[in-house]
Amino acid sequence: MAGHGAQEHPHGADRLCAAGDRLYSRAVRRGRVPRQDAEPVPCLLELALLHPDPDDMDWLVPTSPQEVMTRLLRGVHDEVSASQRRVGSAVEAFEWYAGLGRLLQTPAGPESTAIRVLDGLSRIQAAMDEATAACTTEVLTVQPGGIRREHELSEGLHRALALRGRGVRMRDLYTHVARHGQGLLNYLELMGDAVEARTLDEVIDRLILFDRTVAFIPANTDRTMALELRHPALIAYLITVFERLWRLAIPLTAPLPDTGIEGISHREQSIAALLAEGHQDAVIAERLGISVRTARAHIARLSETLGAASRTQLGVRIAQAGLDGSPRTPVILPGRESPTAR
């Protein structure tokens, strides 16, 4: 789609093609247009003149002409020394967009950009780079999943190094499983004191928050769309969630606490708690950032340790051992003698 648009719509926002002109003008007048109407003119999405409606992804809403004008002038300022001809073109476009601005019915203040849908990896990366460049004090992140692969860590490395160079502090939350990844350990060693990392059994979905003013969260399961959030109430809520998880998390440099039950690892204790809640193997694996095969291996070891011959019996044994969070009741594990038998 992106390549198609680049070939048939070789222009910038300062001079739209006829089809783009008509569709954008209609979007401004009506407030939104069906997504299918934009398929013949992909330039409007590529140039971010239209973007998905957060309330209904089948519709596209226009970027306000005022915001488009601001974007144009910023680009022109960067290139003015290289091309005076483009300055004149942008001034003409400014006047054109100003005329359309009078037709826009939606408010053009801070509320219009409180939630922005970023459609496509290139737009997500561009927005993240812009937020990184503007960040001056702090970045908070939540990174779900298991062991971080090298390419996942290297994708954002340029941003992390730029932040470190400006003295920005970073706090990252991972799952306990991530502790076993050498790539993450190498990354933290490279970043030094600029990054503080902690881990939990489970974390929420991905979150990146810059300077407590702008946050990014996924908008679909394959993470090809994201939401850029700037509304103060949403930002305050996400900060509260992060800080509460942070207080519960364990520093990556500290060992995980002992379960207090011989033969039961910390991960098996987490699996036991999720089993007690009635979750299936695939859900348990996803929430703990491990594969289904690994989850089932831990469940089998847990059954063996607790002497359970079935899932039903395993649930009873988990409750008796207090692995579901309830008070522990005496249970004799296979091969172990009851203290009262002596």
Contacts in CASP RR format, 6 or more apart in sequence:
PFRMAT RR
TARGET T0000
AUTHOR 0000-0000-0000
METHOD contacts of the structure
MODEL  1
MAGHGAQEHPHGADRLCAAGDRLYSRAVRRGRVPRQDAEPVPCLLELALL
HPDPDDMDWLVPTSPQEVMTRLLRGVHDEVSASQRRVGSAVEAFEWYAGL
GRLLQTPAGPESTAIRVLDGLSRIQAAMDEATAACTTEVLTVQPGGIRRE
HELSEGLHRALALRGRGVRMRDLYTHVARHGQGLLNYLELMGDAVEARTL
DEVIDRLILFDRTVAFIPANTDRTMALELRHPALIAYLITVFERLWRLAI
PLTAPLPDTGIEGISHREQSIAALLAEGHQDAVIAERLGISVRTARAHIA
RLSETLGAASRTQLGVRIAQAGLDGSPRTPVILPGRESPTAR
1 42 0 8 1.000
2 42 0 8 1.000
2 46 0 8 1.000
2 122 0 8 1.000
4 42 0 8 1.000
5 42 0 8 1.000
5 43 0 8 1.000
5 46 0 8 1.000
6 46 0 8 1.000
9 17 0 8 1.000
9 41 0 8 1.000
9 42 0 8 1.000
9 43 0 8 1.000
9 46 0 8 1.000
11 17 0 8 1.000
11 43 0 8 1.000
12 43 0 8 1.000
12 47 0 8 1.000
13 47 0 8 1.000
13 49 0 8 1.000
13 68 0 8 1.000
13 71 0 8 1.000
13 72 0 8 1.000
13 93 0 8 1.000
14 72 0 8 1.000
14 86 0 8 1.000
14 89 0 8 1.000
14 90 0 8 1.000
14 92 0 8 1.000
14 93 0 8 1.000
15 89 0 8 1.000
15 93 0 8 1.000
16 24 0 8 1.000
16 43 0 8 1.000
16 44 0 8 1.000
16 49 0 8 1.000
17 41 0 8 1.000
17 43 0 8 1.000
19 40 0 8 1.000
19 41 0 8 1.000
20 41 0 8 1.000
20 43 0 8 1.000
20 44 0 8 1.000
23 33 0 8 1.000
23 37 0 8 1.000
23 38 0 8 1.000
23 41 0 8 1.000
23 44 0 8 1.000
23 50 0 8 1.000
24 44 0 8 1.000
24 49 0 8 1.000
24 50 0 8 1.000
24 62 0 8 1.000
24 100 0 8 1.000
25 100 0 8 1.000
25 103 0 8 1.000
26 33 0 8 1.000
27 33 0 8 1.000
27 50 0 8 1.000
27 60 0 8 1.000
27 61 0 8 1.000
27 62 0 8 1.000
28 62 0 8 1.000
28 65 0 8 1.000
28 100 0 8 1.000
28 101 0 8 1.000
28 103 0 8 1.000
28 104 0 8 1.000
29 103 0 8 1.000
31 61 0 8 1.000
31 62 0 8 1.000
31 104 0 8 1.000
31 105 0 8 1.000
31 106 0 8 1.000
32 53 0 8 1.000
32 59 0 8 1.000
32 60 0 8 1.000
32 61 0 8 1.000
32 62 0 8 1.000
33 50 0 8 1.000
33 59 0 8 1.000
33 60 0 8 1.000
34 58 0 8 1.000
34 59 0 8 1.000
34 60 0 8 1.000
35 52 0 8 1.000
35 57 0 8 1.000
35 58 0 8 1.000
35 59 0 8 1.000
35 60 0 8 1.000
37 60 0 8 1.000
38 44 0 8 1.000
38 45 0 8 1.000
38 50 0 8 1.000
38 60 0 8 1.000
43 49 0 8 1.000
44 50 0 8 1.000
44 60 0 8 1.000
45 51 0 8 1.000
45 60 0 8 1.000
45 119 0 8 1.000
48 63 0 8 1.000
48 71 0 8 1.000
48 123 0 8 1.000
49 62 0 8 1.000
49 63 0 8 1.000
49 68 0 8 1.000
50 60 0 8 1.000
50 61 0 8 1.000
50 62 0 8 1.000
50 63 0 8 1.000
51 60 0 8 1.000
51 61 0 8 1.000
51 63 0 8 1.000
51 116 0 8 1.000
51 117 0 8 1.000
51 118 0 8 1.000
51 119 0 8 1.000
52 59 0 8 1.000
52 60 0 8 1.000
52 61 0 8 1.000
52 117 0 8 1.000
52 119 0 8 1.000
52 225 0 8 1.000
53 59 0 8 1.000
53 60 0 8 1.000
53 61 0 8 1.000
53 117 0 8 1.000
54 115 0 8 1.000
54 117 0 8 1.000
54 227 0 8 1.000
57 117 0 8 1.000
61 106 0 8 1.000
62 104 0 8 1.000
64 101 0 8 1.000
64 104 0 8 1.000
64 106 0 8 1.000
64 108 0 8 1.000
64 112 0 8 1.000
65 97 0 8 1.000
65 98 0 8 1.000
65 99 0 8 1.000
65 100 0 8 1.000
65 101 0 8 1.000
65 104 0 8 1.000
66 97 0 8 1.000
66 101 0 8 1.000
66 108 0 8 1.000
67 108 0 8 1.000
67 112 0 8 1.000
67 113 0 8 1.000
68 97 0 8 1.000
69 93 0 8 1.000
69 94 0 8 1.000
69 97 0 8 1.000
69 98 0 8 1.000
72 90 0 8 1.000
72 93 0 8 1.000
72 94 0 8 1.000
72 97 0 8 1.000
73 90 0 8 1.000
73 94 0 8 1.000
75 90 0 8 1.000
76 86 0 8 1.000
76 87 0 8 1.000
76 90 0 8 1.000
79 86 0 8 1.000
80 86 0 8 1.000
80 87 0 8 1.000
101 108 0 8 1.000
106 112 0 8 1.000
110 230 0 8 1.000
111 231 0 8 1.000
113 230 0 8 1.000
114 229 0 8 1.000
114 230 0 8 1.000
114 231 0 8 1.000
114 234 0 8 1.000
115 227 0 8 1.000
115 228 0 8 1.000
115 229 0 8 1.000
115 230 0 8 1.000
115 231 0 8 1.000
115 234 0 8 1.000
116 127 0 8 1.000
116 227 0 8 1.000
116 228 0 8 1.000
116 230 0 8 1.000
117 219 0 8 1.000
117 225 0 8 1.000
117 226 0 8 1.000
117 227 0 8 1.000
117 228 0 8 1.000
118 124 0 8 1.000
118 127 0 8 1.000
118 216 0 8 1.000
118 219 0 8 1.000
118 225 0 8 1.000
118 226 0 8 1.000
118 227 0 8 1.000
118 228 0 8 1.000
119 224 0 8 1.000
119 225 0 8 1.000
120 224 0 8 1.000
120 225 0 8 1.000
121 224 0 8 1.000
124 216 0 8 1.000
124 225 0 8 1.000
124 226 0 8 1.000
127 216 0 8 1.000
127 226 0 8 1.000
127 228 0 8 1.000
128 159 0 8 1.000
128 208 0 8 1.000
128 216 0 8 1.000
129 159 0 8 1.000
131 210 0 8 1.000
131 214 0 8 1.000
131 216 0 8 1.000
132 159 0 8 1.000
132 162 0 8 1.000
132 163 0 8 1.000
132 210 0 8 1.000
133 162 0 8 1.000
134 210 0 8 1.000
134 211 0 8 1.000
135 163 0 8 1.000
135 166 0 8 1.000
135 168 0 8 1.000
135 210 0 8 1.000
135 211 0 8 1.000
136 166 0 8 1.000
136 168 0 8 1.000
136 211 0 8 1.000
137 168 0 8 1.000
137 169 0 8 1.000
137 211 0 8 1.000
138 168 0 8 1.000
138 169 0 8 1.000
138 170 0 8 1.000
138 171 0 8 1.000
138 210 0 8 1.000
138 211 0 8 1.000
138 212 0 8 1.000
139 163 0 8 1.000
139 168 0 8 1.000
139 169 0 8 1.000
139 170 0 8 1.000
139 171 0 8 1.000
139 208 0 8 1.000
139 209 0 8 1.000
139 210 0 8 1.000
139 211 0 8 1.000
140 170 0 8 1.000
140 171 0 8 1.000
140 207 0 8 1.000
140 208 0 8 1.000
140 209 0 8 1.000
140 212 0 8 1.000
140 239 0 8 1.000
140 242 0 8 1.000
141 170 0 8 1.000
141 171 0 8 1.000
141 172 0 8 1.000
141 173 0 8 1.000
141 206 0 8 1.000
141 207 0 8 1.000
141 208 0 8 1.000
141 209 0 8 1.000
142 172 0 8 1.000
142 173 0 8 1.000
142 203 0 8 1.000
142 204 0 8 1.000
142 205 0 8 1.000
142 206 0 8 1.000
142 207 0 8 1.000
142 242 0 8 1.000
142 245 0 8 1.000
143 172 0 8 1.000
143 173 0 8 1.000
143 174 0 8 1.000
143 178 0 8 1.000
143 203 0 8 1.000
143 206 0 8 1.000
144 175 0 8 1.000
144 203 0 8 1.000
144 204 0 8 1.000
144 205 0 8 1.000
144 206 0 8 1.000
144 289 0 8 1.000
145 174 0 8 1.000
145 175 0 8 1.000
145 177 0 8 1.000
145 178 0 8 1.000
145 289 0 8 1.000
146 174 0 8 1.000
146 175 0 8 1.000
146 177 0 8 1.000
146 178 0 8 1.000
146 288 0 8 1.000
146 289 0 8 1.000
146 290 0 8 1.000
147 177 0 8 1.000
147 178 0 8 1.000
147 180 0 8 1.000
147 181 0 8 1.000
147 184 0 8 1.000
148 174 0 8 1.000
148 178 0 8 1.000
148 181 0 8 1.000
148 183 0 8 1.000
148 184 0 8 1.000
148 187 0 8 1.000
150 183 0 8 1.000
153 183 0 8 1.000
153 184 0 8 1.000
153 187 0 8 1.000
157 187 0 8 1.000
160 170 0 8 1.000
160 187 0 8 1.000
160 191 0 8 1.000
160 194 0 8 1.000
160 195 0 8 1.000
163 170 0 8 1.000
163 194 0 8 1.000
164 170 0 8 1.000
164 191 0 8 1.000
164 192 0 8 1.000
164 194 0 8 1.000
164 195 0 8 1.000
165 194 0 8 1.000
167 194 0 8 1.000
168 194 0 8 1.000
169 194 0 8 1.000
169 196 0 8 1.000
170 191 0 8 1.000
170 194 0 8 1.000
170 195 0 8 1.000
170 196 0 8 1.000
171 195 0 8 1.000
171 196 0 8 1.000
171 197 0 8 1.000
171 198 0 8 1.000
171 246 0 8 1.000
172 195 0 8 1.000
172 196 0 8 1.000
172 197 0 8 1.000
172 198 0 8 1.000
173 197 0 8 1.000
173 198 0 8 1.000
173 199 0 8 1.000
173 200 0 8 1.000
173 203 0 8 1.000
173 242 0 8 1.000
173 245 0 8 1.000
173 246 0 8 1.000
173 249 0 8 1.000
174 184 0 8 1.000
174 197 0 8 1.000
174 198 0 8 1.000
174 199 0 8 1.000
174 200 0 8 1.000
174 203 0 8 1.000
174 252 0 8 1.000
175 199 0 8 1.000
175 200 0 8 1.000
175 201 0 8 1.000
175 202 0 8 1.000
175 203 0 8 1.000
175 288 0 8 1.000
175 289 0 8 1.000
176 199 0 8 1.000
176 200 0 8 1.000
176 201 0 8 1.000
176 250 0 8 1.000
176 256 0 8 1.000
176 266 0 8 1.000
176 267 0 8 1.000
176 270 0 8 1.000
176 288 0 8 1.000
177 267 0 8 1.000
177 288 0 8 1.000
177 289 0 8 1.000
177 290 0 8 1.000
178 184 0 8 1.000
178 199 0 8 1.000
179 199 0 8 1.000
179 252 0 8 1.000
179 256 0 8 1.000
184 197 0 8 1.000
187 195 0 8 1.000
188 195 0 8 1.000
188 197 0 8 1.000
188 252 0 8 1.000
196 251 0 8 1.000
197 251 0 8 1.000
197 252 0 8 1.000
198 246 0 8 1.000
198 249 0 8 1.000
198 250 0 8 1.000
198 251 0 8 1.000
198 252 0 8 1.000
199 249 0 8 1.000
199 250 0 8 1.000
199 252 0 8 1.000
200 245 0 8 1.000
200 248 0 8 1.000
200 249 0 8 1.000
200 250 0 8 1.000
201 270 0 8 1.000
201 288 0 8 1.000
202 270 0 8 1.000
202 287 0 8 1.000
202 288 0 8 1.000
203 245 0 8 1.000
204 241 0 8 1.000
204 245 0 8 1.000
205 217 0 8 1.000
205 218 0 8 1.000
206 217 0 8 1.000
206 218 0 8 1.000
206 223 0 8 1.000
207 215 0 8 1.000
207 216 0 8 1.000
207 217 0 8 1.000
207 238 0 8 1.000
207 242 0 8 1.000
208 215 0 8 1.000
208 216 0 8 1.000
209 215 0 8 1.000
209 216 0 8 1.000
209 235 0 8 1.000
209 238 0 8 1.000
209 239 0 8 1.000
209 242 0 8 1.000
212 235 0 8 1.000
212 239 0 8 1.000
213 230 0 8 1.000
213 235 0 8 1.000
214 228 0 8 1.000
214 229 0 8 1.000
214 230 0 8 1.000
214 235 0 8 1.000
215 228 0 8 1.000
215 229 0 8 1.000
215 234 0 8 1.000
215 235 0 8 1.000
215 238 0 8 1.000
216 226 0 8 1.000
216 227 0 8 1.000
216 228 0 8 1.000
216 229 0 8 1.000
217 226 0 8 1.000
217 227 0 8 1.000
217 229 0 8 1.000
217 238 0 8 1.000
218 225 0 8 1.000
218 226 0 8 1.000
218 227 0 8 1.000
219 225 0 8 1.000
219 226 0 8 1.000
219 227 0 8 1.000
229 235 0 8 1.000
229 238 0 8 1.000
250 256 0 8 1.000
250 257 0 8 1.000
256 266 0 8 1.000
257 266 0 8 1.000
258 266 0 8 1.000
259 265 0 8 1.000
259 266 0 8 1.000
259 268 0 8 1.000
259 269 0 8 1.000
261 269 0 8 1.000
261 321 0 8 1.000
261 323 0 8 1.000
262 333 0 8 1.000
262 336 0 8 1.000
263 305 0 8 1.000
264 272 0 8 1.000
264 302 0 8 1.000
264 305 0 8 1.000
264 321 0 8 1.000
264 323 0 8 1.000
265 298 0 8 1.000
267 288 0 8 1.000
267 290 0 8 1.000
267 298 0 8 1.000
268 298 0 8 1.000
268 301 0 8 1.000
268 302 0 8 1.000
268 305 0 8 1.000
269 323 0 8 1.000
270 288 0 8 1.000
271 284 0 8 1.000
271 288 0 8 1.000
271 295 0 8 1.000
271 298 0 8 1.000
271 299 0 8 1.000
271 302 0 8 1.000
272 302 0 8 1.000
272 318 0 8 1.000
272 321 0 8 1.000
272 323 0 8 1.000
272 324 0 8 1.000
273 323 0 8 1.000
273 324 0 8 1.000
273 325 0 8 1.000
274 283 0 8 1.000
274 284 0 8 1.000
274 287 0 8 1.000
274 288 0 8 1.000
275 284 0 8 1.000
275 299 0 8 1.000
275 302 0 8 1.000
275 311 0 8 1.000
275 314 0 8 1.000
275 315 0 8 1.000
275 318 0 8 1.000
276 315 0 8 1.000
276 318 0 8 1.000
276 319 0 8 1.000
276 323 0 8 1.000
276 324 0 8 1.000
276 325 0 8 1.000
277 324 0 8 1.000
279 287 0 8 1.000
281 292 0 8 1.000
281 295 0 8 1.000
281 296 0 8 1.000
281 299 0 8 1.000
282 292 0 8 1.000
284 295 0 8 1.000
285 291 0 8 1.000
285 292 0 8 1.000
285 294 0 8 1.000
285 295 0 8 1.000
288 295 0 8 1.000
299 314 0 8 1.000
302 308 0 8 1.000
302 314 0 8 1.000
302 318 0 8 1.000
303 309 0 8 1.000
303 314 0 8 1.000
304 334 0 8 1.000
305 333 0 8 1.000
305 334 0 8 1.000
306 314 0 8 1.000
306 317 0 8 1.000
306 318 0 8 1.000
306 321 0 8 1.000
306 331 0 8 1.000
306 333 0 8 1.000
307 313 0 8 1.000
307 317 0 8 1.000
307 333 0 8 1.000
307 334 0 8 1.000
308 314 0 8 1.000
308 315 0 8 1.000
308 316 0 8 1.000
308 317 0 8 1.000
315 324 0 8 1.000
317 331 0 8 1.000
318 324 0 8 1.000
319 326 0 8 1.000
319 329 0 8 1.000
320 328 0 8 1.000
320 329 0 8 1.000
320 330 0 8 1.000
320 331 0 8 1.000
321 328 0 8 1.000
321 331 0 8 1.000
322 328 0 8 1.000
322 329 0 8 1.000
330 338 0 8 1.000
332 338 0 8 1.000
END
